[in-house]
Amino acid sequence: GPKRAQLMVTALRSFCRFLVREGETPIDFAASVPTVPCRQQATVPKYISDEEVAQLLASCDRGTSEGRRDYAVLLLLARLGLRAGEVARLQLEDIDWRSGEIRVLGKGQVRDRLPLLAELGEALVAYLRRDRPRSSSRHVFLRAQAPRRHFSNASAVSDLVRRALSRAGLRPPLKGAHLLRHSLATNLLRKGASMTEIAEVLRHRAVATTQTYAKVD
């Protein structure tokens, strides 16, 4: 991809300068290394349809502890558009049952309040009451296998999504947790939501960040 090629170009230029400094060659070839264009928002966001999202959720075996946990995680991603890291960092005290809200620690350490949708609340209650292991950790989601600690990073949440996609028989070009964030925005757009409304759902600080979704129309 372009970004990886840019890193290679930067490394190659540095190596050329190193050769000059070490006296291996009198010519600095760094200027001869071509540039690699990497245009912002040059691609169309990858997404799956509402029907495929439902298929993904249905792939969770809600008769098992791990299945109920995965179902709750996928609902957070698919219905509220949370980022993988935000799910991994979610704490027990972030769920305000009385007011029906979830407090999310997002980018830039900004805290946002999101609605605790009924189906999401039910999924969280089922997991917390029946399946969450006893632990001193305050994180909502814990590993299903020992050691029973919280997800170490965002990659663990994306791995969960990849396994669910495989179970559901879905093979989109993007297979991480961000796929569901893209899908939420795209499906909202197709149902007539405005860019401003989608920006509010995704908690974008600038509407310009949301405008990339206009290209899927």
FITIDO-658276 format. One line per field, with one value per residue (C-alpha): residue in three letters; residue number from 0; x, y, z. Coordinates in steps of 0.5 Angstrom, whole numbers, plus 2048, in hexadecimal, padded with zeros to 3 digits. Layout:
FITIDO-658276
r: [ALA/...] .
k: [NUM/...] .
px: [X/...] .
py: [Y/...] .
pz: [Z/...] .
end
This chain:
FITIDO-658276
r: [GLY/PRO/LYS/ARG/ALA/GLN/LEU/MET/VAL/THR/ALA/LEU/ARG/SER/PHE/CYS/ARG/PHE/LEU/VAL/ARG/GLU/GLY/GLU/THR/PRO/ILE/ASP/PHE/ALA/ALA/SER/VAL/PRO/THR/VAL/PRO/CYS/ARG/GLN/GLN/ALA/THR/VAL/PRO/LYS/TYR/ILE/SER/ASP/GLU/GLU/VAL/ALA/GLN/LEU/LEU/ALA/SER/CYS/ASP/ARG/GLY/THR/SER/GLU/GLY/ARG/ARG/ASP/TYR/ALA/VAL/LEU/LEU/LEU/LEU/ALA/ARG/LEU/GLY/LEU/ARG/ALA/GLY/GLU/VAL/ALA/ARG/LEU/GLN/LEU/GLU/ASP/ILE/ASP/TRP/ARG/SER/GLY/GLU/ILE/ARG/VAL/LEU/GLY/LYS/GLY/GLN/VAL/ARG/ASP/ARG/LEU/PRO/LEU/LEU/ALA/GLU/LEU/GLY/GLU/ALA/LEU/VAL/ALA/TYR/LEU/ARG/ARG/ASP/ARG/PRO/ARG/SER/SER/SER/ARG/HIS/VAL/PHE/LEU/ARG/ALA/GLN/ALA/PRO/ARG/ARG/HIS/PHE/SER/ASN/ALA/SER/ALA/VAL/SER/ASP/LEU/VAL/ARG/ARG/ALA/LEU/SER/ARG/ALA/GLY/LEU/ARG/PRO/PRO/LEU/LYS/GLY/ALA/HIS/LEU/LEU/ARG/HIS/SER/LEU/ALA/THR/ASN/LEU/LEU/ARG/LYS/GLY/ALA/SER/MET/THR/GLU/ILE/ALA/GLU/VAL/LEU/ARG/HIS/ARG/ALA/VAL/ALA/THR/THR/GLN/THR/TYR/ALA/LYS/VAL/ASP] .
k: [0/1/2/3/4/5/6/7/8/9/10/11/12/13/14/15/16/17/18/19/20/21/22/23/24/25/26/27/28/29/30/31/32/33/34/35/36/37/38/39/40/41/42/43/44/45/46/47/48/49/50/51/52/53/54/55/56/57/58/59/60/61/62/63/64/65/66/67/68/69/70/71/72/73/74/75/76/77/78/79/80/81/82/83/84/85/86/87/88/89/90/91/92/93/94/95/96/97/98/99/100/101/102/103/104/105/106/107/108/109/110/111/112/113/114/115/116/117/118/119/120/121/122/123/124/125/126/127/128/129/130/131/132/133/134/135/136/137/138/139/140/141/142/143/144/145/146/147/148/149/150/151/152/153/154/155/156/157/158/159/160/161/162/163/164/165/166/167/168/169/170/171/172/173/174/175/176/177/178/179/180/181/182/183/184/185/186/187/188/189/190/191/192/193/194/195/196/197/198/199/200/201/202/203/204/205/206/207/208/209/210/211/212/213/214/215/216] .
px: [800/802/803/808/80C/80D/810/815/816/818/81C/820/822/824/829/82B/82D/831/835/837/839/83D/841/83E/83C/83D/837/830/82B/825/823/822/81D/816/811/80A/804/7FF/7F9/7F4/7ED/7EF/7EB/7E4/7E2/7E1/7DB/7D6/7CE/7C9/7C7/7CE/7CF/7C9/7CC/7D3/7CF/7CB/7D2/7D3/7D1/7CD/7CC/7D3/7D7/7DC/7D6/7D2/7D9/7DA/7D3/7D3/7DA/7D7/7D1/7D5/7D9/7D3/7CE/7D2/7D8/7DD/7E5/7E8/7EC/7E6/7E3/7E9/7EA/7E3/7E2/7DC/7DB/7DA/7D3/7CE/7C8/7C4/7C5/7C5/7CC/7D3/7D9/7DE/7E5/7E7/7ED/7F0/7EE/7E7/7E1/7DB/7D4/7D0/7C9/7C9/7C4/7BF/7C2/7C9/7C7/7C4/7CA/7CF/7CA/7CB/7D2/7D3/7CF/7D0/7D7/7DC/7E1/7E2/7E8/7EB/7EB/7E6/7E6/7E0/7E2/7E7/7EA/7E6/7ED/7F2/7F5/7EE/7F1/7EE/7EF/7F6/7F5/7F1/7F4/7F0/7E9/7EB/7ED/7E6/7E3/7E7/7E5/7DE/7DE/7E1/7DC/7D6/7DA/7DB/7E1/7E1/7E8/7E9/7E8/7EA/7E5/7E5/7E1/7DB/7DC/7DC/7D6/7D2/7D4/7D2/7CC/7CA/7CB/7C7/7C1/7C1/7C6/7C9/7D1/7D0/7CC/7D1/7D6/7D3/7D2/7D9/7DB/7DF/7E2/7E2/7DC/7E2/7E4/7DD/7DD/7E1/7DA/7D7/7DB/7D7/7D1] .
py: [800/807/808/802/805/80C/808/804/80B/80E/809/808/810/80F/809/80D/813/80E/80B/812/814/80D/80F/809/80D/815/815/817/812/814/81A/814/810/812/814/810/814/812/816/817/814/811/80A/809/806/7FF/7FC/7F7/7F8/7F8/7F0/7EE/7F2/7EE/7E7/7E9/7EA/7E4/7E0/7E1/7DA/7DE/7D7/7D8/7DD/7DF/7E0/7E4/7E8/7E9/7EB/7F1/7F3/7F3/7F7/7FC/7FC/7FC/800/806/806/805/804/7FE/801/804/7FE/7FB/801/801/800/7FE/805/808/804/809/804/80A/80F/80A/80C/809/80E/80D/80F/811/814/81A/817/81A/817/816/814/80F/80C/805/802/7FD/7F7/7F9/7FA/7F3/7F0/7F3/7F1/7EA/7EA/7ED/7E9/7E2/7E2/7E7/7E4/7E6/7EB/7F1/7F5/7FA/7F9/7F7/7F1/7EC/7E6/7E0/7DB/7DC/7E1/7E4/7EB/7F1/7F1/7F4/7F9/7FA/7F4/7EF/7F3/7F3/7EB/7EA/7ED/7E9/7E3/7E5/7E6/7E0/7DC/7E0/7DE/7E6/7E8/7EF/7F3/7F6/7F1/7F5/7F8/7FF/7FB/7FC/803/804/800/804/80B/808/805/80B/80F/80A/80B/813/815/81C/81C/821/81B/816/81A/81A/813/812/817/81B/821/824/822/822/81B/819/81B/815/811/815/811/80B/80E] .
pz: [800/7FF/807/807/801/804/80A/805/801/808/80A/803/803/80A/808/802/807/80C/806/804/80C/80C/806/802/7FC/7FB/7F8/7FC/7F8/7FD/7F8/7F2/7F7/7F4/7F8/7F9/7F9/7FF/7FE/804/803/7FC/7FD/7FE/806/806/809/80A/809/80F/80D/80D/814/817/814/818/81E/81D/81C/824/828/82D/831/833/838/832/82D/832/833/82B/82A/82F/82C/825/827/82A/823/81E/822/825/820/826/824/826/82B/82E/82F/832/837/839/841/845/848/841/840/844/844/848/842/83D/83A/839/83A/834/835/82E/82A/82D/834/833/836/833/835/830/831/834/82F/832/82E/830/837/837/834/839/83F/83D/83C/843/847/844/841/843/847/84E/84E/851/84A/849/841/83F/83A/83C/838/838/839/83F/841/842/841/83C/835/834/82E/829/824/829/827/820/821/824/81E/819/81C/81C/814/813/817/813/80C/80B/807/806/804/80B/811/817/81C/818/813/817/818/811/810/815/812/80B/80C/810/80A/805/80A/809/80F/80E/80E/815/818/816/819/81F/820/81E/823/81D/81F/818/813/80E/811/810/808/806/807/801/7FC/7FE/7FB] .
end
